Amino acid sequence: MVERITMMFSCVAYTEAMRDEWDRFASSKGTIFHTTAFRQVLLSSFGYKCLYHAVLDKQGRICAILPLVAGRNLGLKKAGVSLPFVNYTDICASGEEAFQYAVEVVAGIRERHRLSYVELRLKEQHIDNGNWSANLHNHTFVLPLEEDEEKVLALSSSSNRNHVRKVYKNNWFDVSYDKSQLERFYRVYVIRMKQLGSPAPDIRFFQSFFDHLPEHSHLLTVLDRENGDVVGGMLLLTSPGDSTLYYPYGANLPQYNHKYLNNFMYWEAVRFGIGNGLKQLDLGRSQTGSGTYKYKQQWGAKPQQLRYVTYTGGTQGAGAPDKTNLSLFVELWKVTPGFITRAVGKRLIPYIMP
């Protein structure tokens, strides 16, 4: 079986000559994150090395794509990840045989580029192979969208519905989609990330979405109606291929929690997705059982298991660092002065490969 599959396909490294075909395949089989435009976001922002590969059939047509980038992790090991800064990136494939071949060629990519390990972040796909280890600590949440907003709201818990209605009744906030608010959103984002014990990327990372994905990148900011301050926001990505609105990055000031700022922000994202004719809203990754996990459940979004699978070639100690053991680092980051974390964080975050 393996030999027959090997004879059917070949694997080649990505070149700019295949960009248009790659993007057509990504748009039909994958998400906005599979496109070459998102590749440019990662490479221009963090200096990763491109290890994108395509699986070709006997006619030389793309039948699977494997987006990988290489960089150093916190342990300074050289790693290939599909993809950092993305919650999941299933392998786009035209069929099961092409998918299995793409999995098989990972071993050669790892050896050829001298990687300590390769990590694939999967949602829909499984790798039934004892040579891979799996991290099952994360879920993503997908909320179905319908044209009738009330039907979407009806999926929520009764308390969540009440909070949504209360925040609009009191008229506490305004919403803006003006991307010129990016710098003000970024200030909120940096503050909130520090409170959570995490470094923030440079603002140029967020700007690169508007540079490379201008038709699909949208900045939702929430303003305090009384003083006009930006108090929260989301970077939203529209992905027509899978009819999904993605919410990969966002933040809010917790001092507004009593005014249900989060409820307002999430509901505006729902309305935006419906208004753009999308079928679902992906609310992003949460650790199993965490506070954000339970909050997203209140919206009626269904948790979907993420499988972060790692291939090391059998080398002991070569795998990805266990990020659940970073609690000391997180607590130190929270109390370190801001002028230090702002400068250090921009240099540190590429090694976290979040």
C-alpha positions, 0 to 999 in steps of 0.5 A, spaced: 500 500 500 505 504 502 509 503 495 503 504 491 502 511 494 509 513 493 509 511 486 503 515 485 505 522 488 512 526 488 513 532 493 517 538 491 519 545 495 514 551 494 517 556 489 514 562 486 512 559 480 506 555 483 503 561 487 497 561 483 496 554 483 497 553 490 492 559 492 487 556 488 488 549 491 488 552 498 482 556 497 478 550 495 480 545 500 483 549 506 483 556 509 485 563 509 491 561 513 493 556 507 494 561 502 501 564 500 499 571 503 499 568 510 506 565 508 508 572 507 505 575 514 509 570 517 516 570 513 516 578 514 514 578 521 518 573 524 524 571 520 522 564 519 524 560 514 519 557 508 519 550 508 512 549 504 511 543 500 506 541 495 504 534 493 504 533 486 500 527 482 503 524 476 501 530 471 504 535 476 498 537 479 498 539 486 493 534 490 496 536 497 499 542 500 503 542 506 505 549 509 511 549 514 515 554 517 522 553 520 525 557 526 528 556 533 523 554 539 524 556 546 529 551 547 533 553 541 531 547 537 530 548 530 523 546 529 518 546 523 511 548 525 504 548 521 503 553 523 505 558 528 500 563 530 495 559 527 490 555 532 490 549 526 492 548 519 489 541 517 493 538 511 489 540 504 489 534 500 484 532 494 483 525 497 486 520 503 492 517 499 494 524 497 494 526 505 497 519 507 503 521 502 504 528 505 504 525 512 509 520 510 514 525 507 514 529 513 520 524 515 524 526 509 523 534 510 525 533 517 532 530 516 533 534 510 533 540 514 536 538 520 530 539 524 529 537 531 522 536 530 516 537 526 509 539 529 502 539 525 496 542 528 490 539 526 483 539 527 479 535 522 485 530 521 488 524 525 495 521 524 494 513 526 502 512 526 506 510 532 511 515 530 507 521 532 506 524 539 500 528 540 498 534 545 490 534 546 490 540 551 487 545 546 480 546 543 477 551 538 470 553 538 465 554 532 459 558 532 454 556 527 451 563 523 445 564 520 441 570 517 437 571 523 441 574 529 436 571 534 437 564 532 444 565 533 443 568 540 438 563 542 444 558 542 447 562 548 445 560 555 440 565 558 445 569 562 449 570 556 443 572 552 441 577 558 448 580 558 448 581 550 441 585 551 443 589 557 449 592 554 446 594 548 440 597 552 445 601 556 448 603 550 455 603 553 460 602 547 460 604 539 464 599 534 468 601 529 471 597 523 476 603 521 483 600 521 486 607 522 485 605 529 490 599 529 495 603 534 490 604 539 488 597 539 495 595 539 496 599 546 490 595 549 493 588 546 500 589 549 497 591 556 492 585 556 497 580 554 502 583 559 496 582 564 496 574 562 503 573 562 505 573 555 509 577 550 506 581 544 508 581 537 510 588 534 505 592 531 508 590 524 505 583 525 498 586 525 499 591 520 502 585 515 495 582 515 492 589 512 498 589 507 498 582 505 491 580 506 487 587 505 481 584 502 480 579 508 483 583 514 478 587 518 479 590 525 473 591 530 475 596 535 470 597 541 470 604 544 467 607 550 461 611 548 463 617 554 470 618 552 472 615 545 477 611 548 479 604 545 477 599 550 477 592 546 478 589 539 479 583 535 483 582 528 478 578 524 479 574 518 474 572 513 476 565 509 471 564 503 473 557 502 471 554 508 465 560 509 468 562 516 470 568 520 476 567 524 478 571 530 485 569 532 487 575 536 484 580 540 484 583 547 479 588 552 481 592 558 478 588 564 476 594 568 470 594 563 468 587 565 462 589 569 459 593 563 459 586 559 465 589 554 466 581 552 459 580 550 458 586 546 465 585 542 463 577 541 456 579 538 459 585 534 463 579 531 457 575 530 453 580 526 459 582 522 460 574 520 452 574 518 453 581 514 458 578 510 455 571 508 459 567 512 457 560 515 461 560 522 465 564 527 471 560 529 472 563 536 479 561 537 483 556 541 482 555 549 486 550 553 481 544 555 477 547 562 480 554 562 476 560 563 475 562 556 473 555 554 467 555 559 466 562 556 465 560 549 461 554 551 456 560 553 455 562 546 453 555 544 459 554 540 461 547 540 468 545 542 472 541 537 478 537 539 485 540 536 491 535 535 498 538 535 502 532 533 509 531 533 514 527 529 521 527 532 524 521 528 525 517 535 530 522 537 529 522 545 528 529 548 527 532 541 520 534 541 516 541 542 517 544 549 511 543 554 508 550 554 504 548 560 510 548 564 511 555 563 507 558 569 513 561 573 515 564 566 508 567 566 508 570 573 514 573 572 512 576 566 506 579 569 510 583 574 516 585 570 516 592 568 512 594 562 518 598 559 522 591 559 517 586 557 515 591 551 522 591 548 524 584 550 517 581 548 518 583 541 524 579 540 522 573 544 515 571 541 518 568 535 521 563 539 515 561 543 511 559 536 504 560 539 
